[in-house]
């Protein structure tokens, strides 16, 4: 443990105290808002530990593997939140929290990252491959979501089988993600060093990340934080509906904004910090990997997992969110596809997210 920095040990201490506090608040019947807030802090700090431990483990295998591990395991809190929400019958919260993760990362976080990264000379420059790949993955998910929405709107025969249609689409999206992932992971090989297949952020495994943190410590932290995230997610969801009733907010706003931000706290902070340090490729890579993971891995995976519950998660969304996802995919392609972005483009993305959040608040 002495190999951990002071900040990392402090995060570990806060995570232990917050998780214990969330458990006490849950079983002692504390006020719903207090229990909800403590569970949210617990989730955020546990996610930070998962991110750090994953980075330390993955850095031993290469930057692409590290990025994938960090994005995948960093989404553990979001996965558990949705699963427990479905088990509790809160389908709206489950659905909007997944969609909210997309919007939070693709609009708010990316927008702030661009603003911070472009503050020096007005333009943030980065390698275009990963942004282009992410746009393709987002458009693939948008195709499925729009297709389901059009089917339901027209009332055709397929609209009576949304669960089956969503399951088939989920398998296809996972296949698309697998095909992309195979190429992405291979970028850690010799070809990446020759410049032929290196994705954005691939060079960003600083020597500091390969510091002498024992592998056993990283694995234990990863296992404990993952288990803690499962418990904290259960307590978070249990306090969610009472907190919504107390605060007088809608389920859509809770899922789209509050739950999404709590489940993606690590990516939110890490991307902005990297952009502030001038590591444009890595900052964009962190955010874009998270967007891609949610769109074509987490969302379809949860659709399939939900078949085990009485309440199913599908790709059938409210029309306004369907339109917002399609337009978000187009905005990502237009703004970052050429390998550079300006301050005003970052402001535009943030403005889109604030407008969407206002809609969810008023809905």
Secondary structure, DSSP 8 states (H G I E B T S, - for coil): -TTS-HHHHHHHHHHHHHHHHHHHHHHTT--HHHHHHHHHHHHHHHHHHHHHHHHHHHTTT-HHHHHHHHHHHHTHHHHHHHHHHHHTT-HHHHHHHHHHHHHIIIIIIHHHHHHHHTTTTSEEE--HHHHHHHHHHHHHHHHHHHHHHHHHHHT-GGGGGHHHHHHHHHHHHHHHHHHHHHHHHHTTSHHHHTTSS--TTTT---GGGGS---HHHHHHHHHHHHHHHHHHHHHHHHHHHHHHHHHT--HHHIIIIIIHHHHTHHHHHHHHHHHHTT-HHHHHHHHHHHHHHIIIIIHHHHHHHGGGSSS---S---HHHHHHHHHHHHHHHHHHTTSEEEHHHHHHHHHHHHHHHHHHHH-
